[in-house]
Structure formats: C-alpha cells, structure tokens
Amino acid sequence: MSLIKKDTMWKEWFAQHGPRLLLFARQQARNDYDAEDILQEAFVRIWRLYGHTGEIAPGLVFQAIRRLSIDYARRDIRRQHREKKADEADRIECGSVQWFESSLEKKECHIQLEEAIRQLSSKHQEVLMLKIWGELTFEEIGKTLEIPLHTAASRYRHALTYLKSILSRQPK
Amino acid sequence: MKDLHSDLEKELMGLSPSRTGTGFEQRISDALGLQGELLVQDINIEEKVIPLGIVRNWIIAASLIFLLGFIGVSIYFQKFMSQTLANSPIAHAQPDNVKNIALTPDSLPMVKNAIGPWQPRDREAILVEVRNEGIVREPELPPAQQFRYRYYDTSTFTDTADNSRMRVTVPREQVFQVKLEPY
C-alpha cells in the first residue's frame, strides 16, 4: 500500500469551482475579507470530510458557505478579525472588490450588469448567483438556501425581472 | 417566461466571477495541511483487498487442520486413557474380603475323615500373608490383578483310646486373579 502526494488535486478542484464559490461568499458576507475567510473555512471543512474521494459536490461547499455566513453575522468574529488584520481590512473595503472579471471591450457592459445585480435584494442575489454561476438546479438551490424548490424558482424569475427593470432604467 | 429572460441569462453567463487572490490558495493549503495532499484514490486497492476466494480457501484449510487435530487428539487421548486404565484395576481387592472367602470351610483342603484311630477334632486355616503381586498378563487373556495368600492349615486329631492329641500344620498358598476390565 502506498500513499502518493497529490497536492494538485484540491487545487484543480478549487481552480474549477473557486471563483463561483468566492462570488457566492462575497454575496453572503458583509465584506470581502469575511468572504475569503468563510470560503476558506467552508472549503477546508468539506474537503476534510469528503476530499479523500478526490471529488466533492460544489453544492456542499455552497451550503457550508451559507451556514458559515449566518454564523459570522451572528457572532462578532468579523470585528475580531478586522482588528487582528487591520492592514488587510484597510486594503479591502466593503463593496470595493469587483465580483466579476471584465474584459476591456465589454467592461462598460459588465460594470452595468454588476451594479444592477448589487441593487437586487439579498434573497434575489443569492438565488441568481447559485443558478447562473453556481450552475445548481432549483432543487439544489432550495437545499442550499433551505427554501422550497418552487420558492427558489419563483425568486429566480423575480430576480431576472427586477434585473431587467434596473437595467432598463440605467442610461445607455 | 424563459424566453423573456433568455437574453438576459446569456448576458449574465458571460460574466466570469473574479478569481481568488494569489495568496488565497496558500492559505487553504496551510489550513488543509497534509490531509489535503493525500487521497484514498492513491492507495493501491488491489494490494489492500484480499480476494474472497483466497479467504475462503484459507478458512476451509484452517477448518480441516483443526478437525484433523481434534480427531488426532481424541484418538491419542482415548488410547492413552485405555492404557492407563488397563494398568490400574477398577478396585483393589480388599484382603479382608479375600480372607473371608479363603476361610470358608468348604474351601479348606484339610483332612476331614478319620485316619486310623485318629479322629479329626478341630481344623483352622490361619492367613499369614496376602501379597498383591500386581497386574499379570496372560497371552490371549484380559489383564488381571494377582493376589497370593499364604496360610497355615492346622488340623488337630484326637485318639479316643488314650485321649492323646496330634496337631498337623501344613503351609499352603492360594493365588487369586481378579479380572480387570478397562473402560
């Protein structure tokens, strides 16, 4: 029996799913610093439980992110961390980090979309992110957010409607 | 509804979420430690798992060895016990009991009738020794424990004519064999 080091396994998995997880964490957390902490903690927890199989469902990490975000909001960890790492907190201010990457040719369009998404309510944002970028089904979204499947679908439709409405009001 | 938002959905899908910072992977790597670097998939399953057929054959072989051993021990034990029992009697003969048997009047080989003027008056057999001579084995006979009895047979005669007496003492040996039945 031999155990071989494969330090690239989790990195490969994280390279594939990390950006969408981070996006959801940013949406759930109150600032980018907390989002990274939450993502790290959620991923490490899930990977320690199921990582030995080499593949874990992203939905598990989404669920962990959601629960940790609630915990973070309840506890005063955010403040402690901010005090502990004041330098980083100064660097990363709330809302200053872009959620999406933008290419030069479509930069303006992407910024408008991101601004529109940020104007959505938190409930609509989370459903939209899990559906569009998380690539989860409504059933998985329901499990992640602990809401009924139809509620998830309904929120998604409303989110798109609101988003369209916001975009139509924006100057072109 | 889907058609109404399909363009918007496509537009949203065109957005790529921002990647994590360069130091973020290192943070996770530190948090995971060694556990993050080991996978069950890396274990050679073929080496780890013993095929069922081999396990079954080993169990059958072990059972046969155990059964043969048990039978062998049983046979040896039975033989050993039989030999031990054959060397020892079921019960040792009690000299007192044998003495009683020996002293029954009918068994005394003494003179009962008158010899000339001498009339038998009294007779007795005195047991002077009982010797346990151990187990004897005769060909084609079961083993037996042998006892040797030594007597002095004394007969007293009286001549009624002159009222004289004569005492005759004869040594006698009697051998008893108690048959042994090993169980």
HADDOCK unambig.tbl for C-alpha pairs under 7 A between the chains (distance, minus, plus):
assign (segid A and resid 1 and name CA) (segid B and resid 43 and name CA) 5.88 0.50 0.50
assign (segid A and resid 1 and name CA) (segid B and resid 44 and name CA) 5.55 0.50 0.50
assign (segid A and resid 1 and name CA) (segid B and resid 47 and name CA) 6.07 0.50 0.50
assign (segid A and resid 1 and name CA) (segid B and resid 48 and name CA) 6.40 0.50 0.50
assign (segid A and resid 2 and name CA) (segid B and resid 43 and name CA) 5.57 0.50 0.50
assign (segid A and resid 2 and name CA) (segid B and resid 44 and name CA) 6.53 0.50 0.50
assign (segid A and resid 3 and name CA) (segid B and resid 38 and name CA) 6.85 0.50 0.50
assign (segid A and resid 3 and name CA) (segid B and resid 42 and name CA) 5.67 0.50 0.50
assign (segid A and resid 3 and name CA) (segid B and resid 43 and name CA) 5.67 0.50 0.50
assign (segid A and resid 4 and name CA) (segid B and resid 38 and name CA) 6.81 0.50 0.50
assign (segid A and resid 4 and name CA) (segid B and resid 42 and name CA) 5.89 0.50 0.50
assign (segid A and resid 5 and name CA) (segid B and resid 37 and name CA) 5.43 0.50 0.50
assign (segid A and resid 5 and name CA) (segid B and resid 38 and name CA) 5.68 0.50 0.50
assign (segid A and resid 6 and name CA) (segid B and resid 37 and name CA) 5.26 0.50 0.50
assign (segid A and resid 6 and name CA) (segid B and resid 38 and name CA) 6.35 0.50 0.50
assign (segid A and resid 7 and name CA) (segid B and resid 36 and name CA) 6.94 0.50 0.50
assign (segid A and resid 7 and name CA) (segid B and resid 37 and name CA) 4.59 0.50 0.50
assign (segid A and resid 10 and name CA) (segid B and resid 36 and name CA) 6.92 0.50 0.50
assign (segid A and resid 19 and name CA) (segid B and resid 17 and name CA) 5.35 0.50 0.50
assign (segid A and resid 19 and name CA) (segid B and resid 18 and name CA) 5.74 0.50 0.50
assign (segid A and resid 19 and name CA) (segid B and resid 19 and name CA) 4.83 0.50 0.50
assign (segid A and resid 19 and name CA) (segid B and resid 20 and name CA) 6.45 0.50 0.50
assign (segid A and resid 20 and name CA) (segid B and resid 17 and name CA) 5.83 0.50 0.50
assign (segid A and resid 23 and name CA) (segid B and resid 17 and name CA) 6.02 0.50 0.50
assign (segid A and resid 40 and name CA) (segid B and resid 28 and name CA) 6.03 0.50 0.50
assign (segid A and resid 44 and name CA) (segid B and resid 28 and name CA) 6.91 0.50 0.50
assign (segid A and resid 44 and name CA) (segid B and resid 31 and name CA) 6.90 0.50 0.50
assign (segid A and resid 44 and name CA) (segid B and resid 32 and name CA) 6.06 0.50 0.50
assign (segid A and resid 52 and name CA) (segid B and resid 38 and name CA) 6.82 0.50 0.50
assign (segid A and resid 52 and name CA) (segid B and resid 39 and name CA) 4.58 0.50 0.50
assign (segid A and resid 52 and name CA) (segid B and resid 40 and name CA) 5.38 0.50 0.50
assign (segid A and resid 53 and name CA) (segid B and resid 39 and name CA) 6.55 0.50 0.50
assign (segid A and resid 53 and name CA) (segid B and resid 40 and name CA) 6.18 0.50 0.50
assign (segid A and resid 53 and name CA) (segid B and resid 41 and name CA) 6.68 0.50 0.50
assign (segid A and resid 54 and name CA) (segid B and resid 39 and name CA) 6.50 0.50 0.50
assign (segid A and resid 99 and name CA) (segid B and resid 17 and name CA) 5.89 0.50 0.50
assign (segid A and resid 99 and name CA) (segid B and resid 18 and name CA) 5.59 0.50 0.50
assign (segid A and resid 100 and name CA) (segid B and resid 15 and name CA) 6.18 0.50 0.50
assign (segid A and resid 100 and name CA) (segid B and resid 16 and name CA) 5.41 0.50 0.50
assign (segid A and resid 100 and name CA) (segid B and resid 17 and name CA) 4.24 0.50 0.50
assign (segid A and resid 100 and name CA) (segid B and resid 18 and name CA) 4.65 0.50 0.50
assign (segid A and resid 101 and name CA) (segid B and resid 15 and name CA) 6.90 0.50 0.50
assign (segid A and resid 101 and name CA) (segid B and resid 16 and name CA) 5.51 0.50 0.50
assign (segid A and resid 101 and name CA) (segid B and resid 17 and name CA) 5.92 0.50 0.50
assign (segid A and resid 101 and name CA) (segid B and resid 18 and name CA) 5.02 0.50 0.50
assign (segid A and resid 110 and name CA) (segid B and resid 15 and name CA) 6.87 0.50 0.50
assign (segid A and resid 132 and name CA) (segid B and resid 13 and name CA) 6.26 0.50 0.50
assign (segid A and resid 133 and name CA) (segid B and resid 13 and name CA) 6.96 0.50 0.50
assign (segid A and resid 160 and name CA) (segid B and resid 5 and name CA) 6.67 0.50 0.50
